[in-house]
Amino acid sequence: MADDVPPEFYDMVDRFIDLANELTRDHPTSRVSAVIMFAAARYNAHCLLALDPDARDNREAAVSYFVEQYRSMLEDNIDWLTQSRPAPDA
């Protein structure tokens, strides 16, 4: 994970993960994962529209940015988790 990220960033991440773990008590993990992705997409669309007066014109650039960021974060987390956890028994 990035060294220049303030600790409160990860505290906020942990709050979302705690909520996701709570939701998996009553819903399949795959459903909770889909809900988190949908919520992130909706919130990021809201932020784009709220912060960019030319959001319609900048739609493709914004989508590319968010997709790149998600891909990078997902790859980083897969790498981090596979290094920090033992492999499951096959």
TIKE-94321 format. One record per atom (N, C-alpha, C): residue in one letter; atom name; x, y, z. Coordinates in pm, whole numbers, plus 32768, in hexadecimal, padded with zeros to 4 digits. Layout:
BEGIN
ATOM, type, atom, xx, yy, zz
ATOM, A, CA, X, Y, Z .
...
END
This chain:
BEGIN
ATOM, type, atom, xx, yy, zz
ATOM, M, N, 8054, 7F8A, 8000 .
ATOM, M, CA, 8000, 8000, 8000 .
ATOM, M, C, 8058, 807C, 8000 .
ATOM, A, N, 801F, 80EA, 7FD9 .
ATOM, A, CA, 806B, 8166, 7FCD .
ATOM, A, C, 8099, 8199, 8055 .
ATOM, D, N, 8116, 81C7, 8059 .
ATOM, D, CA, 814E, 81F9, 80D7 .
ATOM, D, C, 8121, 8287, 80F6 .
ATOM, D, N, 80F7, 82D3, 8092 .
ATOM, D, CA, 80D5, 8360, 80A7 .
ATOM, D, C, 8042, 8376, 80C7 .
ATOM, V, N, 7FFA, 830C, 80E0 .
ATOM, V, CA, 7F6B, 8316, 8100 .
ATOM, V, C, 7F5C, 8328, 8197 .
ATOM, P, N, 7F11, 838E, 81C3 .
ATOM, P, CA, 7F01, 83A3, 8253 .
ATOM, P, C, 7EB5, 832F, 8295 .
ATOM, P, N, 7ED3, 8312, 8313 .
ATOM, P, CA, 7E93, 82A1, 8358 .
ATOM, P, C, 7DFB, 82AB, 835B .
ATOM, E, N, 7DC4, 8324, 8361 .
ATOM, E, CA, 7D32, 8330, 8366 .
ATOM, E, C, 7CF0, 82FC, 82E6 .
ATOM, F, N, 7D39, 82FB, 8277 .
ATOM, F, CA, 7D05, 82C1, 81FB .
ATOM, F, C, 7CE4, 822D, 8213 .
ATOM, Y, N, 7D45, 81E5, 824C .
ATOM, Y, CA, 7D30, 8157, 8265 .
ATOM, Y, C, 7CCA, 813E, 82D4 .
ATOM, D, N, 7CBE, 819B, 8332 .
ATOM, D, CA, 7C54, 8191, 8398 .
ATOM, D, C, 7BCB, 8196, 8355 .
ATOM, M, N, 7BBC, 81EF, 82F4 .
ATOM, M, CA, 7B3D, 81F9, 82AC .
ATOM, M, C, 7B25, 817B, 8259 .
ATOM, V, N, 7B8D, 8149, 8218 .
ATOM, V, CA, 7B82, 80CC, 81CC .
ATOM, V, C, 7B51, 805C, 8228 .
ATOM, D, N, 7B8D, 8052, 829D .
ATOM, D, CA, 7B67, 7FE9, 82FC .
ATOM, D, C, 7AD5, 7FF5, 8326 .
ATOM, R, N, 7AA1, 806D, 832E .
ATOM, R, CA, 7A13, 807F, 8352 .
ATOM, R, C, 79B9, 8045, 82E6 .
ATOM, F, N, 79DC, 805B, 8267 .
ATOM, F, CA, 798E, 8020, 81FA .
ATOM, F, C, 799A, 7F88, 81FB .
ATOM, I, N, 7A12, 7F56, 8213 .
ATOM, I, CA, 7A26, 7EC5, 8217 .
ATOM, I, C, 79D9, 7E87, 828B .
ATOM, D, N, 79D8, 7ECA, 82FD .
ATOM, D, CA, 7989, 7E99, 836F .
ATOM, D, C, 78F5, 7E90, 834B .
ATOM, L, N, 78C2, 7EF6, 8308 .
ATOM, L, CA, 7836, 7EF2, 82DC .
ATOM, L, C, 781F, 7E80, 8279 .
ATOM, A, N, 787B, 7E6E, 821B .
ATOM, A, CA, 786F, 7E01, 81BB .
ATOM, A, C, 786E, 7D7A, 8202 .
ATOM, N, N, 78C7, 7D69, 8262 .
ATOM, N, CA, 78CB, 7CEB, 82AD .
ATOM, N, C, 7849, 7CD4, 82FA .
ATOM, E, N, 7812, 7D3E, 8330 .
ATOM, E, CA, 7791, 7D33, 8375 .
ATOM, E, C, 7723, 7D08, 8313 .
ATOM, L, N, 7723, 7D42, 829C .
ATOM, L, CA, 76BD, 7D21, 8238 .
ATOM, L, C, 76C9, 7C90, 8208 .
ATOM, T, N, 7743, 7C5A, 8209 .
ATOM, T, CA, 7754, 7BCF, 81DA .
ATOM, T, C, 7718, 7B69, 823B .
ATOM, R, N, 76F0, 7B96, 82B0 .
ATOM, R, CA, 76AA, 7B3A, 830B .
ATOM, R, C, 7621, 7B13, 82D3 .
ATOM, D, N, 75E4, 7B6F, 8287 .
ATOM, D, CA, 755E, 7B57, 8252 .
ATOM, D, C, 7558, 7B4F, 81BA .
ATOM, H, N, 75C7, 7B6D, 8176 .
ATOM, H, CA, 75C8, 7B70, 80E4 .
ATOM, H, C, 7648, 7B2E, 80B1 .
ATOM, P, N, 7642, 7AF1, 803A .
ATOM, P, CA, 76BB, 7AB4, 8002 .
ATOM, P, C, 7729, 7B1C, 7FEB .
ATOM, T, N, 77A5, 7AF0, 7FFC .
ATOM, T, CA, 7817, 7B48, 7FE8 .
ATOM, T, C, 7815, 7B87, 7F5D .
ATOM, S, N, 77EE, 7B38, 7EF8 .
ATOM, S, CA, 77EA, 7B6D, 7E6F .
ATOM, S, C, 7785, 7BDF, 7E63 .
ATOM, R, N, 7715, 7BD6, 7EAB .
ATOM, R, CA, 76B1, 7C41, 7EA8 .
ATOM, R, C, 76E7, 7CBE, 7EEC .
ATOM, V, N, 7727, 7CAD, 7F5E .
ATOM, V, CA, 7760, 7D1F, 7FA7 .
ATOM, V, C, 77CB, 7D62, 7F51 .
ATOM, S, N, 781D, 7D13, 7F0E .
ATOM, S, CA, 7883, 7D4B, 7EB5 .
ATOM, S, C, 7842, 7D9F, 7E46 .
ATOM, A, N, 77D9, 7D69, 7E09 .
ATOM, A, CA, 7793, 7DB3, 7D9F .
ATOM, A, C, 7756, 7E34, 7DD4 .
ATOM, V, N, 771E, 7E2E, 7E4C .
ATOM, V, CA, 76E2, 7EA5, 7E89 .
ATOM, V, C, 774C, 7F10, 7EA2 .
ATOM, I, N, 77C0, 7EE7, 7ED4 .
ATOM, I, CA, 782D, 7F47, 7EED .
ATOM, I, C, 7859, 7F89, 7E6A .
ATOM, M, N, 786A, 7F39, 7E01 .
ATOM, M, CA, 7893, 7F72, 7D80 .
ATOM, M, C, 782A, 7FD2, 7D4A .
ATOM, F, N, 77AA, 7FAB, 7D55 .
ATOM, F, CA, 7740, 8002, 7D25 .
ATOM, F, C, 773C, 8084, 7D75 .
ATOM, A, N, 774A, 807A, 7DF8 .
ATOM, A, CA, 7749, 80F1, 7E4D .
ATOM, A, C, 77BF, 814D, 7E2B .
ATOM, A, N, 7834, 8113, 7E15 .
ATOM, A, CA, 78A9, 8164, 7DEF .
ATOM, A, C, 7891, 81A9, 7D6A .
ATOM, A, N, 7858, 8161, 7D0B .
ATOM, A, CA, 783C, 819C, 7C88 .
ATOM, A, C, 77D7, 820F, 7C95 .
ATOM, R, N, 776E, 81F9, 7CE2 .
ATOM, R, CA, 770A, 8262, 7CF3 .
ATOM, R, C, 7747, 82DB, 7D39 .
ATOM, Y, N, 7794, 82C4, 7DA2 .
ATOM, Y, CA, 77CF, 8333, 7DEC .
ATOM, Y, C, 7834, 837F, 7D96 .
ATOM, N, N, 7884, 8337, 7D4A .
ATOM, N, CA, 78E5, 8379, 7CF3 .
ATOM, N, C, 78A1, 83C7, 7C83 .
ATOM, A, N, 7833, 8394, 7C4F .
ATOM, A, CA, 77E6, 83E0, 7BEB .
ATOM, A, C, 77AE, 845F, 7C2B .
ATOM, H, N, 777B, 8453, 7CA5 .
ATOM, H, CA, 7749, 84C8, 7CED .
ATOM, H, C, 77B9, 852F, 7D01 .
ATOM, C, N, 782E, 8501, 7D2B .
ATOM, C, CA, 789F, 855D, 7D40 .
ATOM, C, C, 78C7, 85A1, 7CBE .
ATOM, L, N, 78CC, 8556, 7C52 .
ATOM, L, CA, 78EE, 8591, 7BD0 .
ATOM, L, C, 788C, 8600, 7BAD .
ATOM, L, N, 780B, 85E4, 7BBA .
ATOM, L, CA, 77A6, 8648, 7B97 .
ATOM, L, C, 77AA, 86C0, 7BF4 .
ATOM, A, N, 77CC, 86A9, 7C73 .
ATOM, A, CA, 77D1, 8716, 7CD4 .
ATOM, A, C, 784D, 876D, 7CC4 .
ATOM, L, N, 78BB, 8731, 7C98 .
ATOM, L, CA, 793B, 8778, 7C96 .
ATOM, L, C, 7965, 87AB, 7C0D .
ATOM, D, N, 792F, 8771, 7BA3 .
ATOM, D, CA, 795B, 8797, 7B1C .
ATOM, D, C, 78E8, 87D6, 7ACF .
ATOM, P, N, 78F1, 8859, 7AB7 .
ATOM, P, CA, 7884, 889B, 7A6D .
ATOM, P, C, 7877, 8868, 79DD .
ATOM, D, N, 78DF, 8829, 79AA .
ATOM, D, CA, 78DD, 87F1, 7922 .
ATOM, D, C, 78D8, 8759, 7926 .
ATOM, A, N, 7892, 8722, 7988 .
ATOM, A, CA, 7891, 8691, 799D .
ATOM, A, C, 7865, 8644, 7921 .
ATOM, R, N, 7801, 8676, 78DB .
ATOM, R, CA, 77D3, 862E, 7864 .
ATOM, R, C, 7840, 8627, 77FA .
ATOM, D, N, 7887, 8696, 77E9 .
ATOM, D, CA, 78F3, 8699, 7785 .
ATOM, D, C, 796C, 8647, 77B2 .
ATOM, N, N, 797F, 8639, 7833 .
ATOM, N, CA, 79F4, 85F3, 7869 .
ATOM, N, C, 79D4, 8564, 7895 .
ATOM, R, N, 7962, 8533, 786B .
ATOM, R, CA, 7932, 84AF, 7897 .
ATOM, R, C, 7998, 8441, 787A .
ATOM, E, N, 79C7, 8438, 77FF .
ATOM, E, CA, 7A24, 83CC, 77DA .
ATOM, E, C, 7AA6, 83D4, 7828 .
ATOM, A, N, 7ADB, 844C, 7838 .
ATOM, A, CA, 7B57, 845D, 7885 .
ATOM, A, C, 7B41, 8434, 7916 .
ATOM, A, N, 7ACF, 8459, 794D .
ATOM, A, CA, 7AB1, 8435, 79D9 .
ATOM, A, C, 7AA3, 839E, 79E8 .
ATOM, V, N, 7A5B, 835F, 798C .
ATOM, V, CA, 7A4C, 82CD, 7992 .
ATOM, V, C, 7AD4, 828A, 7989 .
ATOM, S, N, 7B27, 82B8, 792D .
ATOM, S, CA, 7BAE, 827F, 7920 .
ATOM, S, C, 7BFD, 828F, 79A0 .
ATOM, Y, N, 7BF5, 8304, 79DD .
ATOM, Y, CA, 7C3C, 831D, 7A5A .
ATOM, Y, C, 7C0E, 82BD, 7AC7 .
ATOM, F, N, 7B8A, 82B2, 7ADB .
ATOM, F, CA, 7B57, 825C, 7B45 .
ATOM, F, C, 7B77, 81C9, 7B2B .
ATOM, V, N, 7B6F, 819F, 7AAE .
ATOM, V, CA, 7B8F, 8114, 7A8D .
ATOM, V, C, 7C23, 80F8, 7AA7 .
ATOM, E, N, 7C7A, 8153, 7A7F .
ATOM, E, CA, 7D0A, 8143, 7A9A .
ATOM, E, C, 7D26, 813C, 7B2F .
ATOM, Q, N, 7CE7, 8195, 7B7C .
ATOM, Q, CA, 7CFB, 8196, 7C0D .
ATOM, Q, C, 7CCA, 8113, 7C4B .
ATOM, Y, N, 7C54, 80E5, 7C22 .
ATOM, Y, CA, 7C1F, 8069, 7C5A .
ATOM, Y, C, 7C7A, 7FF4, 7C39 .
ATOM, R, N, 7CA4, 7FED, 7BBB .
ATOM, R, CA, 7CFC, 7F7F, 7B91 .
ATOM, R, C, 7D7C, 7F7D, 7BE4 .
ATOM, S, N, 7DB9, 7FF1, 7BF6 .
ATOM, S, CA, 7E34, 7FFB, 7C43 .
ATOM, S, C, 7E1E, 7FD1, 7CD4 .
ATOM, M, N, 7DB1, 8001, 7D11 .
ATOM, M, CA, 7D93, 7FDE, 7D9C .
ATOM, M, C, 7D75, 7F49, 7DAA .
ATOM, L, N, 7D2B, 7F12, 7D4B .
ATOM, L, CA, 7D0B, 7E83, 7D50 .
ATOM, L, C, 7D8B, 7E30, 7D44 .
ATOM, E, N, 7DE0, 7E52, 7CE4 .
ATOM, E, CA, 7E5E, 7E09, 7CD3 .
ATOM, E, C, 7EB4, 7E13, 7D50 .
ATOM, D, N, 7EC0, 7E8B, 7D89 .
ATOM, D, CA, 7F0E, 7E9E, 7E03 .
ATOM, D, C, 7ED8, 7E49, 7E76 .
ATOM, N, N, 7E54, 7E46, 7E84 .
ATOM, N, CA, 7E17, 7DF9, 7EF1 .
ATOM, N, C, 7E25, 7D63, 7EDC .
ATOM, I, N, 7E18, 7D35, 7E61 .
ATOM, I, CA, 7E2E, 7CA7, 7E45 .
ATOM, I, C, 7EBD, 7C81, 7E69 .
ATOM, D, N, 7F1D, 7CD3, 7E3D .
ATOM, D, CA, 7FAA, 7CB9, 7E5D .
ATOM, D, C, 7FC0, 7CB8, 7EF4 .
ATOM, W, N, 7F8C, 7D1C, 7F39 .
ATOM, W, CA, 7F9F, 7D28, 7FC9 .
ATOM, W, C, 7F62, 7CB1, 8013 .
ATOM, L, N, 7EE6, 7C8D, 7FEE .
ATOM, L, CA, 7EA2, 7C1F, 8032 .
ATOM, L, C, 7EE4, 7B98, 8015 .
ATOM, T, N, 7F12, 7B83, 7F99 .
ATOM, T, CA, 7F51, 7B02, 7F7A .
ATOM, T, C, 7FD8, 7AF5, 7FBE .
ATOM, Q, N, 8019, 7B64, 7FDB .
ATOM, Q, CA, 809A, 7B60, 8022 .
ATOM, Q, C, 8087, 7B52, 80B9 .
ATOM, S, N, 8018, 7B83, 80EC .
ATOM, S, CA, 8006, 7B84, 817E .
ATOM, S, C, 7FB1, 7B11, 81B3 .
ATOM, R, N, 7F77, 7AC3, 815A .
ATOM, R, CA, 7F25, 7A52, 8185 .
ATOM, R, C, 7F5D, 79CF, 814E .
ATOM, P, N, 7F52, 7965, 819A .
ATOM, P, CA, 7F7C, 78E3, 8164 .
ATOM, P, C, 7F1A, 78B7, 80F8 .
ATOM, A, N, 7F4C, 786C, 8098 .
ATOM, A, CA, 7EF7, 7839, 802C .
ATOM, A, C, 7E93, 77D6, 8066 .
ATOM, P, N, 7E16, 77D9, 8036 .
ATOM, P, CA, 7DB3, 7779, 8067 .
ATOM, P, C, 7DD6, 76EC, 8038 .
ATOM, D, N, 7DAE, 768A, 8084 .
ATOM, D, CA, 7DC5, 75FF, 805C .
ATOM, D, C, 7D71, 75E1, 7FE2 .
ATOM, A, N, 7DAE, 759E, 7F81 .
ATOM, A, CA, 7D66, 757F, 7F04 .
ATOM, A, C, 7D18, 7500, 7F12 .
END
